[in-house]
Amino acid sequence: MYGNRWKKISELMNRSSHSIALKYSQMVEDSNLGPWTKDETYRLLQTLREILKAKVKGLDSALDNRDSNGALTLLRENLYKNIGWMKVAAQVETRSWRQCKRK
């Protein structure tokens, strides 16, 4: 009904949106502890590809020098920091943000 609209759900339950999102992630994590399926792994990789492509477009200032092959390199910490793991998990649908981050 409300999906992952934590703010709306939290208003209905008189709790913080963080509390609601955390409880949801714990419930999802507890529900799927087995090995990752090929489909789950595919959805995770596709989601991360989209996120990282968008970040690359916005990181012109993070371009480092050219490497020994002449290719431009990005500072790794600029590329990988601040990934929205809750959003990644929402795209994967069957795993928690912690599981996605660990994978």
ChimeraX commands (.cxc) that place a marker at each C-alpha (Angstrom):
marker #1 position 0.00,0.00,0.00 radius 0.5
marker #1 position 2.72,2.51,0.99 radius 0.5
marker #1 position 5.79,0.67,-0.32 radius 0.5
marker #1 position 8.97,2.07,1.18 radius 0.5
marker #1 position 7.54,5.51,1.94 radius 0.5
marker #1 position 8.97,5.40,5.47 radius 0.5
marker #1 position 7.93,8.95,6.35 radius 0.5
marker #1 position 4.27,8.25,5.59 radius 0.5
marker #1 position 4.34,4.90,7.41 radius 0.5
marker #1 position 6.10,6.44,10.40 radius 0.5
marker #1 position 3.40,9.12,10.70 radius 0.5
marker #1 position 0.72,6.43,10.78 radius 0.5
marker #1 position 2.58,4.45,13.44 radius 0.5
marker #1 position 3.84,7.35,15.56 radius 0.5
marker #1 position 7.47,6.31,15.13 radius 0.5
marker #1 position 10.47,7.80,13.36 radius 0.5
marker #1 position 10.99,7.00,9.69 radius 0.5
marker #1 position 14.46,5.69,10.57 radius 0.5
marker #1 position 12.96,3.27,13.10 radius 0.5
marker #1 position 10.44,1.97,10.55 radius 0.5
marker #1 position 13.06,1.54,7.81 radius 0.5
marker #1 position 15.43,-0.22,10.21 radius 0.5
marker #1 position 12.74,-2.63,11.37 radius 0.5
marker #1 position 11.79,-3.37,7.77 radius 0.5
marker #1 position 15.40,-4.09,6.81 radius 0.5
marker #1 position 15.75,-6.43,9.78 radius 0.5
marker #1 position 12.60,-8.30,8.78 radius 0.5
marker #1 position 13.76,-8.65,5.18 radius 0.5
marker #1 position 17.23,-9.72,6.28 radius 0.5
marker #1 position 15.78,-12.39,8.54 radius 0.5
marker #1 position 13.54,-13.71,5.77 radius 0.5
marker #1 position 16.21,-14.50,3.17 radius 0.5
marker #1 position 19.38,-15.95,4.59 radius 0.5
marker #1 position 20.20,-18.49,1.87 radius 0.5
marker #1 position 22.64,-18.21,-1.01 radius 0.5
marker #1 position 22.09,-15.50,-3.58 radius 0.5
marker #1 position 20.32,-16.60,-6.75 radius 0.5
marker #1 position 21.63,-15.65,-10.19 radius 0.5
marker #1 position 18.64,-13.34,-10.61 radius 0.5
marker #1 position 19.33,-11.54,-7.32 radius 0.5
marker #1 position 22.99,-11.10,-8.22 radius 0.5
marker #1 position 22.01,-9.80,-11.66 radius 0.5
marker #1 position 19.58,-7.25,-10.17 radius 0.5
marker #1 position 22.25,-6.11,-7.69 radius 0.5
marker #1 position 24.86,-5.65,-10.40 radius 0.5
marker #1 position 22.46,-3.83,-12.73 radius 0.5
marker #1 position 21.42,-1.46,-9.96 radius 0.5
marker #1 position 25.02,-0.73,-8.99 radius 0.5
marker #1 position 25.96,-0.18,-12.65 radius 0.5
marker #1 position 23.24,2.45,-13.00 radius 0.5
marker #1 position 24.27,4.19,-9.77 radius 0.5
marker #1 position 27.97,4.20,-10.64 radius 0.5
marker #1 position 27.36,5.44,-14.20 radius 0.5
marker #1 position 25.39,8.37,-12.79 radius 0.5
marker #1 position 28.17,9.09,-10.31 radius 0.5
marker #1 position 30.84,9.02,-13.01 radius 0.5
marker #1 position 28.95,11.68,-14.95 radius 0.5
marker #1 position 28.93,13.88,-11.87 radius 0.5
marker #1 position 32.55,13.34,-10.86 radius 0.5
marker #1 position 34.42,15.38,-13.45 radius 0.5
marker #1 position 36.30,17.09,-10.64 radius 0.5
marker #1 position 37.40,13.71,-9.28 radius 0.5
marker #1 position 39.26,12.76,-12.44 radius 0.5
marker #1 position 42.77,11.85,-11.50 radius 0.5
marker #1 position 45.75,11.71,-13.82 radius 0.5
marker #1 position 45.99,9.30,-16.69 radius 0.5
marker #1 position 47.31,5.87,-15.79 radius 0.5
marker #1 position 50.24,4.15,-17.52 radius 0.5
marker #1 position 47.95,3.14,-20.40 radius 0.5
marker #1 position 46.68,6.68,-20.88 radius 0.5
marker #1 position 43.21,6.00,-19.44 radius 0.5
marker #1 position 41.62,8.50,-17.10 radius 0.5
marker #1 position 41.15,7.19,-13.60 radius 0.5
marker #1 position 38.70,8.16,-10.89 radius 0.5
marker #1 position 39.52,8.39,-7.26 radius 0.5
marker #1 position 37.95,5.20,-5.90 radius 0.5
marker #1 position 36.75,6.79,-2.68 radius 0.5
marker #1 position 34.73,9.36,-4.67 radius 0.5
marker #1 position 33.08,6.65,-6.72 radius 0.5
marker #1 position 32.09,4.27,-3.93 radius 0.5
marker #1 position 31.17,6.56,-1.05 radius 0.5
marker #1 position 27.56,7.51,-0.32 radius 0.5
marker #1 position 25.91,4.66,-2.20 radius 0.5
marker #1 position 22.26,4.54,-1.12 radius 0.5
marker #1 position 22.15,0.92,-0.01 radius 0.5
marker #1 position 18.48,1.11,1.03 radius 0.5
marker #1 position 17.63,2.14,-2.54 radius 0.5
marker #1 position 19.81,-0.66,-3.90 radius 0.5
marker #1 position 17.99,-3.18,-1.69 radius 0.5
marker #1 position 14.63,-1.82,-2.87 radius 0.5
marker #1 position 15.67,-2.57,-6.47 radius 0.5
marker #1 position 16.96,-6.04,-5.60 radius 0.5
marker #1 position 13.68,-6.61,-3.71 radius 0.5
marker #1 position 14.66,-9.83,-1.95 radius 0.5
marker #1 position 17.68,-8.77,0.12 radius 0.5
marker #1 position 18.37,-6.24,2.85 radius 0.5
marker #1 position 20.65,-3.25,2.40 radius 0.5
marker #1 position 23.23,-4.93,4.64 radius 0.5
marker #1 position 23.24,-8.06,2.48 radius 0.5
marker #1 position 23.59,-5.97,-0.68 radius 0.5
marker #1 position 26.46,-3.99,0.79 radius 0.5
marker #1 position 28.28,-7.13,1.96 radius 0.5
marker #1 position 27.84,-8.89,-1.38 radius 0.5
marker link #1:1,2 radius 0.2
marker link #1:2,3 radius 0.2
marker link #1:3,4 radius 0.2
marker link #1:4,5 radius 0.2
marker link #1:5,6 radius 0.2
marker link #1:6,7 radius 0.2
marker link #1:7,8 radius 0.2
marker link #1:8,9 radius 0.2
marker link #1:9,10 radius 0.2
marker link #1:10,11 radius 0.2
marker link #1:11,12 radius 0.2
marker link #1:12,13 radius 0.2
marker link #1:13,14 radius 0.2
marker link #1:14,15 radius 0.2
marker link #1:15,16 radius 0.2
marker link #1:16,17 radius 0.2
marker link #1:17,18 radius 0.2
marker link #1:18,19 radius 0.2
marker link #1:19,20 radius 0.2
marker link #1:20,21 radius 0.2
marker link #1:21,22 radius 0.2
marker link #1:22,23 radius 0.2
marker link #1:23,24 radius 0.2
marker link #1:24,25 radius 0.2
marker link #1:25,26 radius 0.2
marker link #1:26,27 radius 0.2
marker link #1:27,28 radius 0.2
marker link #1:28,29 radius 0.2
marker link #1:29,30 radius 0.2
marker link #1:30,31 radius 0.2
marker link #1:31,32 radius 0.2
marker link #1:32,33 radius 0.2
marker link #1:33,34 radius 0.2
marker link #1:34,35 radius 0.2
marker link #1:35,36 radius 0.2
marker link #1:36,37 radius 0.2
marker link #1:37,38 radius 0.2
marker link #1:38,39 radius 0.2
marker link #1:39,40 radius 0.2
marker link #1:40,41 radius 0.2
marker link #1:41,42 radius 0.2
marker link #1:42,43 radius 0.2
marker link #1:43,44 radius 0.2
marker link #1:44,45 radius 0.2
marker link #1:45,46 radius 0.2
marker link #1:46,47 radius 0.2
marker link #1:47,48 radius 0.2
marker link #1:48,49 radius 0.2
marker link #1:49,50 radius 0.2
marker link #1:50,51 radius 0.2
marker link #1:51,52 radius 0.2
marker link #1:52,53 radius 0.2
marker link #1:53,54 radius 0.2
marker link #1:54,55 radius 0.2
marker link #1:55,56 radius 0.2
marker link #1:56,57 radius 0.2
marker link #1:57,58 radius 0.2
marker link #1:58,59 radius 0.2
marker link #1:59,60 radius 0.2
marker link #1:60,61 radius 0.2
marker link #1:61,62 radius 0.2
marker link #1:62,63 radius 0.2
marker link #1:63,64 radius 0.2
marker link #1:64,65 radius 0.2
marker link #1:65,66 radius 0.2
marker link #1:66,67 radius 0.2
marker link #1:67,68 radius 0.2
marker link #1:68,69 radius 0.2
marker link #1:69,70 radius 0.2
marker link #1:70,71 radius 0.2
marker link #1:71,72 radius 0.2
marker link #1:72,73 radius 0.2
marker link #1:73,74 radius 0.2
marker link #1:74,75 radius 0.2
marker link #1:75,76 radius 0.2
marker link #1:76,77 radius 0.2
marker link #1:77,78 radius 0.2
marker link #1:78,79 radius 0.2
marker link #1:79,80 radius 0.2
marker link #1:80,81 radius 0.2
marker link #1:81,82 radius 0.2
marker link #1:82,83 radius 0.2
marker link #1:83,84 radius 0.2
marker link #1:84,85 radius 0.2
marker link #1:85,86 radius 0.2
marker link #1:86,87 radius 0.2
marker link #1:87,88 radius 0.2
marker link #1:88,89 radius 0.2
marker link #1:89,90 radius 0.2
marker link #1:90,91 radius 0.2
marker link #1:91,92 radius 0.2
marker link #1:92,93 radius 0.2
marker link #1:93,94 radius 0.2
marker link #1:94,95 radius 0.2
marker link #1:95,96 radius 0.2
marker link #1:96,97 radius 0.2
marker link #1:97,98 radius 0.2
marker link #1:98,99 radius 0.2
marker link #1:99,100 radius 0.2
marker link #1:100,101 radius 0.2
marker link #1:101,102 radius 0.2
marker link #1:102,103 radius 0.2
view
